[in-house]
Amino acid sequence: MFASRLSERGTWLVVICWFVAVDAVGLQLRGPLLASLEAEFGASPALLGLVAPAGTVGFVATLLVMGSVAGRLDIGRAMRVGVVAVAVCVALLAFVPSFTLYLGVLVLRGVATGVFRALDRPVLSHLYADARGRVFNLYDFAWAVGATLGPVLVVAALAAGSWRLAYGVLAVGFVPVAVALWRLDFPELSGVERPLRLADVRRVLGRTEVTGASVALFVSGGVEGGLFTWLPYYARTVLPSSTASLTLSVLVLGYIPGRLVYSRVAERVGYLPLVLALTAGGTVVLVGVLTLAGTPLLVAVFVLGVLLSGVSPTLTAYAMSAVPSYGGPANAVTTGSVYFGLAVFPPVMGVMLERRGIEAAISLLPVLATLTGVCLVVTFVAVRRRGRVAPI
């Protein structure tokens, strides 16, 4: 069906991965910039806590809405509008005069990002119908590279004189994507991406692969969200403060080689068996992280990043392969599940920390990792018992 586009598949992959990488840089700017925002705007810690939700709420809402109507959209127009809107919002962040406006622009930027990211995986899913696991791991590999570079950009901007320079550089980073989208021919999805009707919702969510993957992604998203939020805090109890602050960077650094490896082996091993193995290994290593100190802890954190890195992209490929004609809705549900987990579990851990201490809070993570494995096993058994069902 896409025979005439095969020579352009690689270009599409590069363009989309470029957007994802630059967007991840922006995501990882927020934490390192909190001190600068507090100093310039006088924002209280409670207000600073709104930075992450402000960037997430609009993104998830738009992702769900756009994903559900992907089959009815003019893909080219939507993606072009999305990338231009993101670039404009990021540029505005370099000039905002108050913290309130900073939060407001973050919400708008999340909405604009949701427009693009609701459609990019469905496009790749149809262009690479024979290798979704490989391509989605490369997609998230690009995210990991960008996430690693985010704090580096903050350090460079502050050294150059102002945190605002980071957003100026970031806005320029989206320009190549905008230029490429005006030159590329968009794949025709109208014949393969079905419009989602109310009657189809039950059909899509009724697929064991979609439901099982979404629940597992929600729980595993809690593991990642808990680590992203509380790992450096916990590490200060067993490492010097200067070293503890590096643990999150070490974790994300592990995502880079991990996703490169899984992009090569996912199609050979099988999506669900691969994720089961990674989750089992990650659970064991996570227990080790909570019992080690010093250099062994940093090594374990890196290995944990390598193992966790393949769970989300491979599970998303697994779900979308079951319902390839509904790539937009499947992408929205699975990605939304990850971000829901990222949003729900860190505050729960915060409550546990206040009541029982950081050791009790961080001990929730192996429990969540184990629950992820249980979800995957239940999904595997249910699919085996049901027997093979053709994708829809």
Sequence and secondary structure as in RCSB ss.txt:
>XXXX:A:sequence
MFASRLSERGTWLVVICWFVAVDAVGLQLRGPLLASLEAEFGASPALLGLVAPAGTVGFVATLLVMGSVAGRLDI
GRAMRVGVVAVAVCVALLAFVPSFTLYLGVLVLRGVATGVFRALDRPVLSHLYADARGRVFNLYDFAWAVGATLG
PVLVVAALAAGSWRLAYGVLAVGFVPVAVALWRLDFPELSGVERPLRLADVRRVLGRTEVTGASVALFVSGGVEG
GLFTWLPYYARTVLPSSTASLTLSVLVLGYIPGRLVYSRVAERVGYLPLVLALTAGGTVVLVGVLTLAGTPLLVA
VFVLGVLLSGVSPTLTAYAMSAVPSYGGPANAVTTGSVYFGLAVFPPVMGVMLERRGIEAAISLLPVLATLTGVC
LVVTFVAVRRRGRVAPI
>XXXX:A:secstr
  GGGGGGHHHHHHHHHHHHHHHHHHHTTHHHHHHHHHHHH   HHHHTTHHHHHHHHHHHHHHHHHHTGGGS H
HHHHHHHHHHHHHHHHHHTT  SHHHHHHHHHHHHHHHHHHHHHHHHHHHHHTTT HHHHHHHHHHHHHHHHHHH
HHHHHHHHHHT THHHHHHHHHHTHHHHHHHHHS     TTTS    HHHHHHHHTSHHHHHHHHHHHHHHHHHH
HHHHHHHHHHTTTS HHHHTTHHHHHHHHHHHHHHHHHHHHHHH HHHHHHHHHHHHHHHHHHHTT  HHHHHHH
HHHHHHHHTTHHHHHHHHHHHHSGGGHHHHHHHHHHHHHHHHHHHHHHHHHHHHHH HHHHHTHHHHHHHHHHHH
HHHHHHHHHHH      
